[in-house]
């Protein structure tokens, strides 16, 4: 078993602070710093155990791989001066960064080896998954909708709003260009902010509209208008611009994606089990 390596602590702190809080350690408040310290301690213990394992003994990071990763980091900065200043502010230097990135790459290589020990997913496994998760391979029908909204505060206003929408509906239906006529009417009469865009709601799928509107909205044909419909916010006139039919991906088309996803998950599970066993030793 190899000798445990000391982790370049400032790099680990910076890496985890950015992952957890999207800001460097120096910008953290007291509770965030306390949480970071706890996570850093656990992560350092895990990574030290990985690099002290027999699997890590013969792992060597190719120079080209290291240089490519370092280049990716440097490209995040506009100038080399900015890059060096940021490292100094976080207690880093180029040698420390290189050592830390080398360490990261060694850990990644070990974990890849561990994941590769997992038996591959068979086509039968993939087909079982396909039938157990049909929703993952289906895209529901969607519709592109516009609406005109008129609000009301009492029964009299409600009757007036219904009459107004019915009149607008008749005028729009007899127009030469129904979509343009609806957009113009929405711009002029709708009391929803979408009026500025001709009443456009956008492309919606089942479950995204008020329950009071959905049955009618998804029964409309393309270029069809609804009757006045009531929702918790007022009365609506809906217009269906277009319909995108739902589709279901066949197993033949989904097979490779399923196998890749299941292999990845099995590999991650194998890595987690292996790390737990390392820490128990």
N, C-alpha and C positions, 0 to 999 in steps of 0.2 A: 504494500500500500504506500502511496506517495506521501510526502510531507505536506501538511495543509498549507495553503498559500494565504498570505495576508491580503485582505481586500483593500484597494485604494479607497479609504473611507469617504473622502470628499466627493469622489465620483459616484459612489453608491448613494450618498445622500442627495446629490443633485439629480441623479436618474430617477430615484423614487419620489422625490419632491415634485418633479415635473409630471410624473405619471399620476400621482395622487391628487395634486393641487394645481397643476398647470402653472407653477411659479417656483423660483429657486428657493433654497433653504433660508436665505437671508430675508425673504419677504414673508415668511410664515409667522402667524401669531403663536401665542404660547400653546394653546390646545393642539394646533396643527403641528408644531414642533415636537410636542410630546408623542403624538401619534406617529410622526415620522421616525423618531428614535426607536419606537417599539418595532415598527416595520423593518427598519434598517437592521436591527438586531436579529430578527428572525430570518431575513433574507441572507444576511452575511453567514449565518449558521448553516443554512441550506446550501448555499453556494460553496462554502468551504468543504462541506461533506461531499458534495458532488465531485469536486476536484481532488479530494483525498481518496476517492473510490478506485478500485482496480480498473474500472472502465476508462478512467481518465489518464492512465499511465502513459499510453502511447499516442495520445492525441496531440497533434502538432498543427498549429495554425499556419497555413501557407501565407507567405509574404504578400502575395497578390490579393488574397482575401482581406488581410489586415489593412492594406493600403486602400482598398476600395471602401471599407467601412469608415476609415478615418477621413477619406475624401468626402463621403456623404455628410459627415459631421461638419467639416469645414465649409461645405457649400451652403449651410444654413446662415452663414454670415456674409455680409457684403464685402468686407475687407479682412485681410489677415490681422490687421491691427485690432479690429472689432472682436475677432475670434480670440486673440491673446488676452485682450482686456477682460472678456467674459470669463475666461478660464481663471485669470488671477483673482477676480471677484469671488469665484467659487472655490478657491484654494487648490486649483489645479495647475499643472504645467504640461507641456507636450509629452515628456517622458511618462508622467503619471497617467495621462490620458491613453497613451499607447499601451501601457501595461494593463490598464483597466479594460480597454477594448479587446486586447488579446485574451484576457481572462473571460470576458463575455463570450467570445467566439469559441473558446475551448468548452465552456459550459454548454453552449448551443450544440456543439458537435457531440458531446457525451449524451445529451438528451435525445438527439436524433438517433444515435446508436441504440439507445434504450427503446425508443419508440419502434425502431425497425425490427425489434425482437417479437413484436406482436404479430400473431397470425393474420394474414390478409383476409379481408371480407370476401365471401363467396357471392356468386350471383344469386344463389338461393337466399342468403341473408339479406341481400339488397332488395329482392322482390318482396320478402316478408315485411321489410321496413316500408316499402312503397305502399303496400295494402293497409298497413297499420297507421299510416300518416297521409291519408288522401288529401287533406286540406293543404299540405305542403306543396302539392303538385297541381293545384287547381287555381285558376285566376277567375274571380267572379265577373259576371257581366257588369260593365260600368256604363254610365250615361253622362253626357255633357249637358248640363242644365242651366237655364236662366230663370229668374223669377221677378215678379213685381210684388212688393210687400206694401200693404196698407194696414196701419195699426188703428185700434179703436179703444175707447174707454168705457163705452156703455152700449146698450142694446140698439139705440137709435143710430149711433155711429157705425155699429156693426152692419146694420141693414144698408146704410148708405155705402159702406165700403164694398159690400157684396154687389150692389147694383152697379157701382163704378167699375168693378173688375169685370162684371158680365158685359158691360158696354165695351170696355177695352178689348175683351176677348173677341167680340163680334167684329170690331173694327180691324183687329190684327188678322183674323182669319180671312177677311175679304181683301186684304192688301195684296198688291202684286208680288211683293217680296216679304214673306212672313218673318224670317229671321231679322231683317232690318227694321221692320215695323215693330216687332217686339222690343228690340233694343232701344228704339226711339221712345216707345211708350214707357219702358222702364226708366230711362233717363229722365223723363218728364214727370212721371207719377209715383215711382217707387219711393218708399220711405226707408229703404235700406241703403247703407253706404255703397252697396254694389251697383246702385243706380248710376254712379259715375262711369261704370264700365258696361252699361247696357244691361244690368241685372245679372251678369254672369256669376253663377255659383261655382262652376268648374266641373271637372270630371269626378263623379262620386260613385262609390260602390255601396252595396247594401250595408246598413248600419250607420251611415254617416249623416242621414237626414233625420229630422223630427219624425217619430213614429207615425204621427198623423199624416205626414206627407209621403212617406216611403211607398206604401202600396200603390198609390196612383202614379207616383213618379216612375216606378219601374213597370207600370203597365202601359205607359204612353208609347206610341210609335214615334219614329223620328219625324221631326217637324210638326208634332202634335202639341196642342195646348190642353192644359187641364181646366176643369171648372174651378171656381174659387174654393180654396182649401184653408181650413183653420188650423193654426198651430199655437203654441203658447205665446208667440210673439205677435200674432196678428193673422191677417188673411193673405193668402198667396195665390198668384196665378203662375203656374209653372209652364215652361216651354222646353221640350226635349230637342236639343240640336242634333244629337247623334247618339248612336248606340254602338258600344264595342262589346261583341259577344264574349261570354266567358269561355275559357278553354281549359282542358285538362291534359297535362303532359302525359304521354304514354310511358310505360315502364321502359321501353326500348330507348326512348329519348332521355329519360331521367336516370338510367342505370349508372352511367359513368359518374355523374354528380353524386349519386347516393353512395357509391362505393368509396369515392374520394372523401366524402364527409364522414362516413363511418370509420374508415381507416384512420382519419385524423383524430376522431374522438377516441378510438381504441388506443391510439398511440399516446394521447394525453392522459388517459386513465392509467396506462402502463407506467408512464413517467411519474405520476402521482404516487402510485403504489411503490415504485422503486425508491423514491425519495423518502417516503414514510419508513420503509425498511432501513434505509441508510441511517436515519436519525435515531432509530431504536438501538442501533449497534453500540 
